[in-house]
Amino acid sequence: MFENVQKKFASRVDPIGWGPAVASVAGRAVKNPQALATASTTYATRLARIPGAALRVFNEEDPNPPLPVDLCDKRFADSAWRENPAFFALRQSYFATRGLVDDLSAAGAGDVLQDAKARQFLNLFMDAVAPTNFPLTNPGVITRAFDTGGASLLRGARFAAHDIVKRKGQPVKVDRDAFTLGVNLAATPGKVVFRNELIEVIQYEPQTPTVHAIPILVSPPWINKYYILDLAPNRSLTEWAIKHGRTVFAISYRNPDESMMDVTMDDYFVQGFGAAMDVVEEVTGSPKIEVLSICLGGAIAAMAAARFAATRDERISALTMLNTLLDYSDVGELGLLVDPDTLDRVEIRMQKQGFLSGAEMADTFDMIKAKDLIFNYWVSRWMKGEKPTAFDILAWNEDSTRMPAKMHSQYLRSLYGRDELARGEYVLAGRQLDLGAITCDTYIVGAVNDHIVPWAASYKSVHLLGGDVRFVLTNGGHIAGAVNPPNSKSTFHSVGAPDSRDGRSLPSDPEEWRGQAEAHSGSWWEDWAVWSTERAGDLIAAPAIGSKKHAVVCDAPGAYVLQ
């Protein structure tokens, strides 16, 4: 009973378990006096060299700093950090202290999970106390205050007060008032042709005189709103496919509330993906359907494809997965959030309210990249008084959804916790899944800067599937890597031509594949269009919107996306 009370308290105060991890590392460090002495000596030596280096900066000489300067750290991009002796010394002192913290945590190493959690917390702490996060020690803030006669500081203080009172301390990142669903987000014309208790199915209007015979079903993540693949005009992969002569449908999930706390992964297959497949087949009359999926939408698509294979259902003709995990054995920093103790804490919160709130989910992801996703806005909004920008990706990201308690727990424990899908042990709707039984062609996209689905982890999928697989590595991160319309900044790597069907064997080592891959200028969208069209069937007249059985319910983007 006392243990349950402890867990409930921890689920509110320290849901990730940072406190015990730091205490564990500190306890081991105390027992390692030699490492502590070395760390202290190194720190003192670095501090002693800083005044001399600052003096050389004053004399416009090569400072020969005790710590190298990271030119990629945008926090210290202002020239004052290089040219002003005081700010130069402050930055060097900060990184010397950060080095000391790293050395002390290394001295207490001894448990992989606890060490990583402690390191995660200490990195977060050091990012929080960086001199750039305080007005008097940020030259950009000082300059801005002088330029505006102090107005920027007053405006920033007003913004900070608003965010603390109205948003529990989370700074506003984006001007959501600049966007309206159905107008400049999720704006591709279409109709909702099906609705049940879990999903709506959208059928998009054709934009070419003829279309290819095989339709596409878009399988989005249920952790966010569906329109990440229909983000905005000219930035929508859905629109791109339609303009390339495809008939496209999309799943839009209902935003769960407490009434859905007992909904399971089986329900998400039967009432979700499986129901949508039936709708697409009935409306178009096509016995084959291509699936375009992203993130968790890719996971459920692969699970469904394996489930179909178990019953000899061959409707899925080709599968595309963007930034998707099927092998959960190495998930990077997210692995620190899904250990058994942390999952216990998550389940306690979900059992109380019936779901995991979108805000909690968003906060978790923000913590992983707090330097960019939290503290960056402390400076721009709270100290410089800058108004939020109108950025469609951030607007989508803040349009969060909830997770049903039972389904989310099953997903985290079975896949993240026990890696059952890759091990061939996962059971979906009464059938054990074998990913190797998926024999359709598959197109997999990884993003080089993805912090949620590390590209090397997504690459592992190529050897889990039974069909011909093409893997493409794009620039950008988890979202920007997917929202990647053709532009001068886009690049991607691939092996071989997109229209090839030679069944090329890919190496098991992702870095070996990268060594073989060829770099291309442009977007992977163009490569995918060639690959997908090759598998899209003959050109035919576009099917009608909806059918007698699945009549039009309402205009896209539908009702569920507005919840």
C-alpha positions as CSV (number, residue, x, y, z in Angstrom):
1,M,0.0,0.0,0.0
2,F,2.8,2.4,0.9
3,E,4.5,1.6,-2.4
4,N,1.3,2.5,-4.3
5,V,1.1,5.9,-2.4
6,Q,4.8,6.5,-3.4
7,K,4.1,5.8,-7.0
8,K,1.0,8.1,-7.1
9,F,3.1,10.9,-5.6
10,A,5.9,10.3,-8.0
11,S,3.6,10.2,-11.0
12,R,2.6,13.8,-10.1
13,V,5.9,15.3,-8.9
14,D,8.6,13.3,-10.9
15,P,6.8,11.3,-13.6
16,I,10.1,10.4,-15.4
17,G,12.0,9.3,-12.3
18,W,14.8,11.8,-12.5
19,G,15.1,12.2,-8.7
20,P,16.0,8.6,-7.9
21,A,18.3,8.4,-11.0
22,V,20.3,11.5,-9.9
23,A,20.5,10.2,-6.3
24,S,21.7,6.8,-7.6
25,V,24.5,8.4,-9.7
26,A,25.5,10.8,-6.8
27,G,25.7,7.9,-4.4
28,R,28.1,6.0,-6.7
29,A,30.1,9.1,-7.4
30,V,30.8,9.7,-3.7
31,K,32.3,6.2,-3.7
32,N,34.7,7.1,-6.5
33,P,37.0,9.8,-4.9
34,Q,39.7,9.5,-7.6
35,A,37.3,10.3,-10.4
36,L,35.9,13.2,-8.3
37,A,39.4,14.6,-7.7
38,T,40.2,14.4,-11.4
39,A,37.0,16.1,-12.3
40,S,37.7,18.9,-9.8
41,T,41.2,19.4,-11.0
42,T,40.2,19.6,-14.6
43,Y,37.5,22.1,-13.7
44,A,39.9,24.3,-11.8
45,T,42.5,24.2,-14.6
46,R,39.9,25.3,-17.1
47,L,38.7,28.2,-14.9
48,A,42.2,29.3,-14.3
49,R,42.8,29.6,-18.1
50,I,39.7,31.7,-18.7
51,P,41.1,35.2,-17.5
52,G,44.1,34.9,-19.8
53,A,41.9,33.9,-22.8
54,A,39.6,36.8,-22.1
55,L,42.5,39.2,-22.0
56,R,43.6,38.0,-25.4
57,V,40.1,38.7,-26.7
58,F,40.4,42.2,-25.3
59,N,43.7,42.6,-27.2
60,E,42.1,41.2,-30.4
61,E,44.4,38.2,-30.3
62,D,43.7,34.5,-30.8
63,P,42.1,33.6,-27.4
64,N,43.2,30.0,-27.4
65,P,40.2,29.2,-25.2
66,P,40.3,26.3,-22.6
67,L,37.2,24.9,-24.2
68,P,36.5,24.8,-28.0
69,V,33.7,27.0,-29.3
70,D,30.7,25.2,-30.8
71,L,29.8,27.2,-33.8
72,C,26.5,25.3,-34.2
73,D,25.1,26.4,-30.9
74,K,22.7,29.1,-32.0
75,R,22.3,30.4,-28.4
76,F,25.7,31.9,-28.6
77,A,25.6,33.2,-32.2
78,D,25.7,36.9,-31.1
79,S,29.2,38.4,-31.9
80,A,29.5,39.6,-28.3
81,W,30.1,36.1,-27.1
82,R,33.3,36.1,-29.2
83,E,34.4,39.7,-29.1
84,N,33.4,41.0,-25.6
85,P,35.9,39.7,-23.0
86,A,33.2,39.6,-20.2
87,F,30.7,37.6,-22.3
88,F,33.5,35.4,-23.7
89,A,34.6,34.6,-20.1
90,L,30.9,33.9,-19.1
91,R,30.4,31.5,-21.9
92,Q,33.7,29.7,-21.2
93,S,32.7,29.5,-17.5
94,Y,29.3,28.0,-18.3
95,F,30.8,25.3,-20.5
96,A,33.5,24.6,-18.0
97,T,30.8,24.0,-15.4
98,R,28.8,21.9,-17.8
99,G,32.0,19.8,-18.3
100,L,32.3,19.4,-14.6
101,V,28.7,18.2,-14.3
102,D,29.4,15.7,-17.1
103,D,32.6,14.4,-15.4
104,L,30.8,14.1,-12.0
105,S,28.0,12.1,-13.6
106,A,30.5,9.9,-15.4
107,A,32.2,9.3,-12.0
108,G,28.9,7.9,-10.7
109,A,28.2,5.6,-13.7
110,G,27.1,2.1,-13.0
111,D,23.6,1.5,-14.2
112,V,22.7,2.2,-17.9
113,L,19.1,3.3,-17.4
114,Q,19.8,5.4,-14.2
115,D,22.9,7.0,-15.7
116,A,21.0,8.0,-18.8
117,K,18.1,9.5,-16.9
118,A,20.4,11.4,-14.6
119,R,22.3,12.7,-17.7
120,Q,19.0,13.7,-19.3
121,F,18.0,15.7,-16.2
122,L,21.4,17.3,-15.8
123,N,21.4,18.3,-19.4
124,L,18.0,19.8,-19.0
125,F,19.1,21.6,-15.8
126,M,22.2,23.0,-17.5
127,D,20.2,24.2,-20.5
128,A,17.8,25.9,-18.1
129,V,20.6,27.8,-16.3
130,A,22.5,28.8,-19.5
131,P,23.4,32.5,-19.4
132,T,21.4,33.1,-22.5
133,N,18.2,32.5,-20.5
134,F,18.7,35.6,-18.3
135,P,18.2,39.2,-19.5
136,L,21.4,40.7,-18.0
137,T,23.6,37.9,-19.4
138,N,22.2,37.8,-22.9
139,P,23.8,40.4,-25.2
140,G,21.0,40.0,-27.7
141,V,18.3,40.8,-25.1
142,I,20.3,43.9,-23.8
143,T,20.8,45.2,-27.4
144,R,17.1,44.7,-28.1
145,A,16.1,46.6,-24.9
146,F,18.3,49.5,-25.8
147,D,17.0,49.6,-29.4
148,T,13.4,49.7,-28.1
149,G,13.9,52.0,-25.1
150,G,13.0,49.1,-22.8
151,A,9.7,48.4,-24.5
152,S,10.8,44.9,-25.5
153,L,11.4,44.0,-21.8
154,L,8.0,45.3,-20.8
155,R,6.3,43.5,-23.6
156,G,8.2,40.3,-22.7
157,A,7.2,40.5,-19.1
158,R,3.6,40.9,-20.2
159,F,3.9,37.8,-22.4
160,A,5.6,35.8,-19.6
161,A,2.8,36.7,-17.1
162,H,0.2,35.6,-19.6
163,D,1.9,32.3,-20.3
164,I,2.5,31.5,-16.6
165,V,-1.2,32.2,-15.7
166,K,-2.9,30.8,-18.8
167,R,-0.5,28.1,-20.0
168,K,1.2,26.8,-16.8
169,G,4.5,28.4,-17.8
170,Q,4.6,27.1,-21.4
171,P,5.6,30.0,-23.7
172,V,3.4,30.5,-26.8
173,K,5.4,29.3,-29.8
174,V,3.1,30.0,-32.7
175,D,0.4,32.4,-33.8
176,R,-2.5,29.9,-34.1
177,D,-4.9,32.7,-35.0
178,A,-3.2,32.9,-38.4
179,F,-4.5,29.4,-39.3
180,T,-8.0,28.0,-39.9
181,L,-8.6,24.4,-40.6
182,G,-10.1,23.9,-44.0
183,V,-8.8,27.2,-45.2
184,N,-5.0,27.3,-44.9
185,L,-4.5,24.0,-42.9
186,A,-6.0,20.7,-44.0
187,A,-7.3,22.6,-47.0
188,T,-7.3,20.0,-49.8
189,P,-10.9,19.7,-51.1
190,G,-12.7,16.5,-50.1
191,K,-15.7,15.0,-48.3
192,V,-16.1,12.8,-45.3
193,V,-17.7,9.6,-46.6
194,F,-17.7,7.5,-43.4
195,R,-17.8,8.0,-39.6
196,N,-17.9,5.6,-36.7
197,E,-17.1,6.0,-33.0
198,L,-13.4,6.1,-33.7
199,I,-12.6,7.5,-37.2
200,E,-13.8,9.6,-40.1
201,V,-12.7,8.7,-43.6
202,I,-12.1,11.6,-46.0
203,Q,-12.2,11.1,-49.8
204,Y,-10.4,13.9,-51.6
205,E,-11.7,15.4,-54.8
206,P,-9.6,14.4,-58.0
207,Q,-7.5,17.2,-59.6
208,T,-6.6,15.4,-62.8
209,P,-8.8,14.2,-65.8
210,T,-7.9,10.6,-65.1
211,V,-6.5,8.7,-62.1
212,H,-4.6,5.6,-61.5
213,A,-6.7,2.5,-60.7
214,I,-5.2,1.8,-57.3
215,P,-6.3,4.3,-54.6
216,I,-4.2,5.5,-51.7
217,L,-5.3,5.3,-48.0
218,V,-3.4,7.8,-45.7
219,S,-2.8,6.3,-42.3
220,P,-1.8,9.1,-39.9
221,P,-0.6,8.9,-36.3
222,W,-3.4,9.0,-33.7
223,I,-1.0,10.8,-31.4
224,N,-1.6,14.0,-33.4
225,K,-4.3,15.3,-35.8
226,Y,-4.3,13.7,-39.2
227,Y,-3.4,16.7,-41.3
228,I,0.3,16.5,-41.0
229,L,0.2,14.9,-44.5
230,D,-2.3,17.6,-45.6
231,L,-0.6,20.5,-43.9
232,A,-1.1,23.5,-46.2
233,P,-1.5,24.3,-49.9
234,N,1.8,23.4,-51.7
235,R,3.1,21.7,-48.5
236,S,0.7,18.8,-48.5
237,L,1.8,15.3,-49.5
238,T,-1.8,14.4,-50.0
239,E,-2.3,17.2,-52.5
240,W,1.0,16.2,-54.2
241,A,-0.3,12.6,-54.7
242,I,-3.7,13.9,-56.0
243,K,-2.0,16.1,-58.5
244,H,0.0,13.1,-59.6
245,G,-3.2,11.3,-60.6
246,R,-4.1,9.4,-57.5
247,T,-7.4,8.9,-55.7
248,V,-6.6,9.5,-52.0
249,F,-8.5,8.7,-48.8
250,A,-7.4,9.7,-45.3
251,I,-8.2,8.5,-41.8
252,S,-9.1,11.2,-39.2
253,Y,-9.2,9.8,-35.6
254,R,-11.6,11.0,-33.0
255,N,-9.9,12.9,-30.1
256,P,-10.4,10.5,-27.2
257,D,-12.1,11.5,-23.9
258,E,-12.8,9.6,-20.7
259,S,-15.5,7.6,-22.3
260,M,-12.9,5.8,-24.4
261,M,-10.6,4.7,-21.6
262,D,-11.2,1.0,-22.3
263,V,-10.6,1.3,-26.1
264,T,-7.8,-1.1,-27.1
265,M,-5.3,-1.6,-29.9
266,D,-7.6,-4.2,-31.4
267,D,-10.3,-1.5,-31.6
268,Y,-7.9,0.8,-33.4
269,F,-7.4,-2.0,-36.0
270,V,-11.0,-3.2,-36.3
271,Q,-12.8,0.2,-36.1
272,G,-9.9,2.2,-37.4
273,F,-7.6,1.0,-40.1
274,G,-9.6,-2.1,-41.0
275,A,-12.8,-0.2,-41.3
276,A,-11.1,2.5,-43.5
277,M,-9.8,-0.2,-45.8
278,D,-13.3,-1.6,-46.3
279,V,-14.6,1.9,-47.1
280,V,-11.9,2.6,-49.7
281,E,-12.6,-0.8,-51.3
282,E,-16.3,-0.3,-51.4
283,V,-16.3,3.3,-52.7
284,T,-13.6,2.7,-55.5
285,G,-14.3,-1.0,-56.3
286,S,-10.6,-1.6,-56.3
287,P,-9.3,-4.9,-54.9
288,K,-5.9,-3.3,-54.3
289,I,-5.1,-0.3,-52.1
290,E,-1.8,1.5,-51.5
291,V,-1.1,2.7,-48.0
292,L,0.7,5.9,-47.2
293,S,1.6,6.2,-43.5
294,I,3.6,8.1,-41.0
295,C,4.9,7.5,-37.4
296,L,2.3,5.5,-35.4
297,G,0.1,5.4,-38.5
298,G,3.0,3.4,-40.1
299,A,3.1,1.1,-37.1
300,I,-0.7,0.3,-37.3
301,A,-0.4,0.0,-41.1
302,A,2.4,-2.6,-40.8
303,M,0.5,-4.4,-38.1
304,A,-2.6,-4.5,-40.2
305,A,-0.6,-5.7,-43.2
306,A,0.8,-8.6,-41.2
307,R,-2.7,-9.3,-39.8
308,F,-4.1,-9.3,-43.3
309,A,-1.3,-11.7,-44.4
310,A,-2.3,-14.1,-41.6
311,T,-5.8,-14.3,-43.2
312,R,-4.6,-14.2,-46.8
313,D,-6.1,-10.8,-47.3
314,E,-4.0,-9.3,-50.2
315,R,-5.6,-5.9,-50.5
316,I,-2.5,-3.8,-49.6
317,S,-0.6,-3.5,-52.9
318,A,2.2,-1.2,-51.6
319,L,3.1,0.4,-48.3
320,T,4.9,3.6,-47.5
321,M,6.1,4.3,-44.0
322,L,7.5,7.7,-43.0
323,N,9.6,8.0,-39.8
324,T,8.1,4.8,-38.4
325,L,9.4,2.3,-35.8
326,L,8.7,-1.4,-36.1
327,D,11.8,-2.5,-34.2
328,Y,11.7,-0.9,-30.7
329,S,15.0,-2.3,-29.4
330,D,16.9,1.0,-29.7
331,V,14.7,4.1,-29.7
332,G,17.2,6.7,-28.5
333,E,16.2,9.1,-25.8
334,L,12.6,8.1,-25.9
335,G,13.7,4.8,-24.3
336,L,14.2,6.7,-21.0
337,L,10.5,7.4,-20.9
338,V,9.2,3.9,-21.3
339,D,11.0,1.8,-18.7
340,P,8.6,-0.2,-16.4
341,D,8.7,2.3,-13.5
342,T,8.0,5.3,-15.8
343,L,5.2,3.4,-17.5
344,D,3.7,2.6,-14.0
345,R,3.6,6.4,-13.4
346,V,2.0,7.1,-16.8
347,E,-0.7,4.5,-16.1
348,I,-1.5,6.0,-12.7
349,R,-2.2,9.3,-14.4
350,M,-4.2,7.7,-17.2
351,Q,-6.3,5.6,-14.9
352,K,-7.3,8.8,-13.0
353,Q,-8.6,10.6,-16.0
354,G,-9.1,7.9,-18.6
355,F,-6.6,9.2,-21.0
356,L,-3.2,10.8,-21.4
357,S,-3.7,14.4,-22.2
358,G,-2.2,16.0,-25.3
359,A,-0.5,18.6,-23.1
360,E,1.3,16.0,-21.1
361,M,2.4,14.3,-24.3
362,A,3.6,17.5,-25.8
363,D,5.5,18.4,-22.7
364,T,7.3,15.1,-22.8
365,F,8.5,15.6,-26.3
366,D,9.5,19.2,-25.6
367,M,11.7,18.1,-22.7
368,I,13.7,15.9,-25.1
369,K,14.7,19.0,-27.1
370,A,14.1,21.7,-24.4
371,K,17.0,23.9,-25.6
372,D,15.1,24.5,-28.9
373,L,11.5,23.8,-27.9
374,I,11.3,25.6,-24.5
375,F,14.2,27.8,-23.6
376,N,14.5,29.3,-27.1
377,Y,11.0,30.8,-26.5
378,W,11.9,32.0,-23.1
379,V,14.4,34.3,-24.8
380,S,12.5,35.3,-27.9
381,R,9.1,35.8,-26.3
382,W,9.7,36.5,-22.6
383,M,12.8,38.6,-22.8
384,K,12.9,40.1,-26.3
385,G,9.1,40.6,-26.5
386,E,8.8,39.1,-29.9
387,K,5.4,38.0,-31.1
388,P,5.0,34.4,-32.2
389,T,5.4,33.5,-35.8
390,A,2.8,32.0,-38.1
391,F,4.4,28.6,-38.8
392,D,2.2,25.8,-40.0
393,I,4.2,22.9,-38.5
394,L,4.1,24.5,-35.1
395,A,0.4,25.2,-35.4
396,W,-0.2,21.5,-36.2
397,N,2.1,20.4,-33.4
398,E,0.1,22.4,-30.8
399,D,-3.1,21.0,-32.0
400,S,-2.6,18.0,-29.8
401,T,-4.8,14.9,-29.1
402,R,-5.3,12.6,-26.1
403,M,-4.5,8.9,-25.8
404,P,-7.0,6.3,-24.5
405,A,-5.7,4.8,-21.3
406,K,-5.9,1.1,-22.2
407,M,-4.8,1.4,-25.8
408,H,-1.8,3.6,-25.0
409,S,-0.7,1.4,-22.1
410,Q,-0.9,-1.7,-24.5
411,Y,1.1,0.1,-27.1
412,L,3.8,1.3,-24.8
413,R,4.3,-1.9,-22.9
414,S,4.0,-4.4,-25.8
415,L,6.0,-2.4,-28.4
416,Y,8.3,0.0,-26.6
417,G,8.6,-2.2,-23.5
418,R,8.9,-5.7,-24.8
419,D,9.5,-5.1,-28.6
420,E,6.8,-7.8,-29.3
421,L,6.2,-6.6,-32.9
422,A,9.7,-7.1,-34.2
423,R,10.1,-10.4,-32.2
424,G,7.0,-11.8,-33.9
425,E,5.1,-12.1,-30.6
426,Y,2.5,-9.4,-30.9
427,V,-1.2,-10.5,-31.1
428,L,-3.6,-8.2,-32.9
429,A,-7.3,-9.1,-33.0
430,G,-6.6,-12.7,-32.2
431,R,-3.7,-13.3,-34.7
432,Q,0.0,-13.4,-34.0
433,L,1.8,-11.0,-36.3
434,D,4.7,-12.0,-38.6
435,L,6.1,-8.9,-40.3
436,G,8.0,-11.2,-42.6
437,A,4.7,-12.3,-44.1
438,I,4.2,-8.8,-45.6
439,T,5.2,-9.4,-49.2
440,C,4.1,-6.1,-50.9
441,D,6.7,-3.6,-52.0
442,T,7.5,-1.0,-49.2
443,Y,9.0,2.5,-49.3
444,I,10.6,3.6,-46.0
445,V,11.7,7.1,-45.2
446,G,14.0,8.0,-42.3
447,A,15.0,11.6,-41.4
448,V,18.6,12.3,-40.4
449,N,17.7,14.6,-37.5
450,D,14.7,12.7,-36.2
451,H,14.8,12.7,-32.4
452,I,11.6,10.6,-32.0
453,V,12.3,7.9,-34.5
454,P,16.1,7.7,-35.0
455,W,16.7,7.0,-38.7
456,A,18.9,4.0,-37.9
457,A,16.1,2.5,-35.9
458,S,13.6,3.0,-38.8
459,Y,16.2,1.4,-41.1
460,K,15.9,-1.9,-39.1
461,S,12.4,-2.3,-40.7
462,V,14.0,-3.2,-44.0
463,H,15.0,-6.6,-42.7
464,L,11.7,-7.3,-40.9
465,L,9.5,-7.1,-44.0
466,G,9.2,-9.9,-46.6
467,G,8.8,-7.8,-49.8
468,D,11.0,-5.6,-51.9
469,V,12.0,-2.6,-49.7
470,R,13.3,0.8,-50.8
471,F,14.9,3.0,-48.0
472,V,15.4,6.7,-48.4
473,L,17.1,9.0,-45.9
474,T,16.0,12.7,-46.0
475,N,17.2,15.8,-44.4
476,G,15.2,17.4,-41.6
477,G,13.7,16.0,-38.5
478,H,10.6,14.0,-37.5
479,I,8.1,16.5,-39.0
480,A,10.2,18.6,-41.5
481,G,11.5,15.4,-43.0
482,A,8.0,14.4,-43.9
483,V,6.7,17.9,-44.8
484,N,9.3,18.1,-47.6
485,P,7.9,19.7,-50.8
486,P,10.5,20.2,-53.6
487,N,12.7,23.1,-52.7
488,S,16.4,24.1,-53.0
489,K,17.2,23.1,-49.5
490,S,15.9,19.5,-49.7
491,T,18.3,16.6,-50.0
492,F,18.0,12.8,-49.7
493,H,20.1,9.7,-50.0
494,S,19.0,6.5,-51.7
495,V,20.5,3.4,-53.4
496,G,19.3,2.6,-56.9
497,A,16.5,4.0,-59.0
498,P,12.9,4.5,-57.6
499,D,11.3,2.5,-60.4
500,S,13.6,-0.5,-59.9
501,R,12.1,-3.9,-59.0
502,D,15.4,-5.8,-58.8
503,G,14.9,-6.9,-55.2
504,R,18.3,-5.4,-54.2
505,S,19.6,-6.8,-50.9
506,L,20.2,-4.0,-48.4
507,P,23.0,-4.3,-45.8
508,S,22.1,-5.0,-42.2
509,D,24.2,-2.0,-40.9
510,P,22.5,1.3,-41.5
511,E,25.9,3.1,-41.7
512,E,27.0,0.6,-44.3
513,W,23.9,1.5,-46.3
514,R,24.7,5.2,-45.9
515,G,28.1,4.6,-47.3
516,Q,26.6,3.0,-50.4
517,A,23.8,5.6,-50.8
518,E,23.9,8.3,-53.4
519,A,23.1,11.9,-52.4
520,H,20.4,13.8,-54.4
521,S,19.3,17.4,-54.5
522,G,15.6,17.8,-54.1
523,S,12.8,16.2,-52.2
524,W,12.2,12.5,-51.6
525,W,8.6,13.4,-52.6
526,E,9.7,13.3,-56.3
527,D,11.5,10.0,-55.8
528,W,8.4,8.5,-54.1
529,A,6.1,9.8,-56.8
530,V,8.1,7.7,-59.4
531,W,8.1,4.7,-57.1
532,S,4.4,4.9,-56.3
533,T,3.3,5.6,-59.8
534,E,5.1,2.5,-61.0
535,R,2.8,0.5,-58.7
536,A,-0.4,2.5,-59.2
537,G,-2.1,0.6,-62.0
538,D,-3.7,1.8,-65.3
539,L,-5.3,5.2,-65.8
540,I,-9.1,5.3,-65.5
541,A,-11.9,7.8,-64.9
542,A,-11.9,9.1,-61.4
543,P,-14.4,7.3,-59.1
544,A,-17.4,9.2,-57.7
545,I,-17.1,10.8,-54.3
546,G,-18.7,8.4,-51.8
547,S,-21.2,5.7,-52.8
548,K,-24.8,4.6,-52.0
549,K,-23.5,2.7,-49.0
550,H,-21.0,5.4,-47.9
551,A,-22.7,8.7,-48.7
552,V,-21.1,12.1,-48.1
553,V,-21.4,13.0,-44.4
554,C,-19.9,16.5,-44.6
555,D,-17.1,18.5,-46.1
556,A,-13.4,17.9,-45.3
557,P,-11.7,18.3,-42.9
558,G,-14.6,16.8,-41.0
559,A,-15.8,17.1,-37.4
560,Y,-13.3,14.9,-35.5
561,V,-10.3,17.1,-36.3
562,L,-12.1,20.0,-34.7
563,Q,-12.4,18.3,-31.3
